[in-house]
Amino acid sequence: MSEVTTLARPYAKAVLDLAQQSGAALSNWQQRLDLLAALVSYPPIRTAIENPRQTAEQSRQLIISALGPELGPEGINLVSLLIENHRLSLAPQIAELYGALRTEAEGSVDAEVVTATGLDTNQQQRIVEALSRRLGRRVNLTTRIDESLVGGAVIRAGDLVIDGSVRSQLERLSRALVH
């Protein structure tokens, strides 16, 4: 997996640089990359693109016919470059890495809070404020419910993971008792 990330990172950085230099909204490029990633991941399209009898031009035309207007000229150039370098299959990783680079460039971070029960608006706001103070960036919070946590919460923001779940505490207690 790290090799795929290593191969995809230069493309994600190049797209971010292009977006910043052209003054384009970074979110527009995210939408383009997400569309391309979804198309390339779609099994019938992936099979057609990976077919050894399919030429590079046929693959290019397939993608342009499906997404041309949404990709725009720069997006079509990116597709051509990826096809030429046999890197089209990296589109999902490029989109993911671009998203991380974009949030960093915008001075924000995506965070996810997983709880056993739902959070009300006030609780979410307190978590956002605490994470913003700790990370020094604006926080885009998403929430998810996982009843197996029993209670507490698990917070993931970039490389930071805060596991305050009851399940995790019980596992630590169990390990301590066994040893």
N, C-alpha and C positions, 0 to 999 in steps of 0.2 A: 504494500500500500504506500509506503514512503517513496518508492520509486515513481509511482504514479503522481504523487504530490510534487515530487521534484521536477517531473516533466511538465506538469500543468502550471506550476507557479510562474514561470516567465511569461506565459500567455496572459495569465490573470493580471500580473503587474503591468504588462504592456497595454492591456485594455484600460486599466485604471489610469495610466499615464495619458493615453489617448483621450479618454473622457475628460480628464482634468485640463489638458491643453486646449481642447476644443470648446470647453465651457459647457459641455453637455451635462445634463443632469445625471448624476451617478446612478440613480435609480432606473433611468431608462436603459442603461447598459445592463443592469441586473436583470431587467425584464427580458431583454434580448437573449442574454446568456441562459436564463432559466428556460425560455422557449426552446432554444437550441438543444439544451441538455435533455429536456423532455422528449423532443423529437428523436434525438440520437439514441435515447434509452428505450424508445417504443419498439418492442420486439420485431414487428414486421419491417420497420425501417432499419433497425440495427442489422437484421439478417440481409437485407438488400445491400446495405453499405459494406458489410463484411464479405459479401460474395466476391470471390476472386475474379469472376468474369465481369463484374461491374467496373467500368472505367472510372477514373477520378472525375471526369467531366459528367458522367451519368450521375454520380453521387452528388456532385455540386448542383446539377439541374434539379435533382430530386429535392434537395433541401431548399433551393431557391423557389421552386414551385410551391412548396409547402409554407415557407416562412418569409419569402423575399420582401414583401412590403413591411413586415414587422422588423426585419433585421436592418433594413436600410443599407446604403452603399458600404458603410464601414463594416457592418455585420457580415455582409456578403464577402467582403475582402478577408475578414477573419476566417470565414468558412473555407474560402479558397486556400488560405495559408495552412489551415489545419489539415485539409485534404492533401495538399502538396507535401506536407511533412509527415503524413500518415499519423496524425494526432487527433482526428475527429472524435475518436472514442473517448478522449479526455474531456469532452465538453461538460459532463456533470461535475468533474473535479474543478475545472476552470471556473464554472459558475459558483461553486462553493467557496473556492479560494478568493475569488473576486468579492464575494459577499463579505468575507472577513476583512479583506483589505479596504473595502469601501467603508465599513463601519468604523474602522480605525481612522481612515482619512477624514471622516465626518466628525470624529471626536466622540463617537458613541460606541457602545458595546451591546451585543445581544445577550440577554440573560434569560434563563429558564428556571422557573420555580416549580418543583414537583412536590405536591402535598397529598396527604391521604384524603383530605376533604377540600372543598373549594375555598378560595380566599375572597374576602370582601374587598371592595375598592379601597377602603382605608388601610387594610393590611398590605395590599399591593403597593400603595403609595409609600408606606413606611419602608418596605423592602427596597423600592426604587431609590428613595432618598439615602438609605444606608449604603447601598451599593455605589451610588454616585459619589458619595463622600469617600468611600474606600478606594474606588478605582480612579477617581478624578475625571470621569467622563459621564456623558449622558447615557442612561440605561434604557434600552428597549426591552421591556419585560413581556414574556409569554408565560402562561401558567398551564399546568397539566395535572390531572388527578391520577394517582396510582394508589389504590386502596391497600396494596401490599406493604406500604410504608408503615402502616398502623397509626402513626402520628408523626408530628414534626414535619420537616421539609428538607429537600435537597435542592441546593441552588448551584447552577452552573452559569458562569459568566466568563467567556474566553477560556483561559487556562485555569481559572479559579473554580474550585469545587468545594462547597460547604455542605457537609452531610450531617444534618442534625435530625435525622429520622430515627424513630423509635426502633425500627428494624435494625439499623446499623448499630445502635447502642446495645441492643440485645445480642447481636452477633459478637461485638467486642467483649461483652460480659461473659458470654459463653466461652470464647477463646481464653479469657483470663482464668475462668474456673477450671478449664481442662488442663491448663499448664500450671 
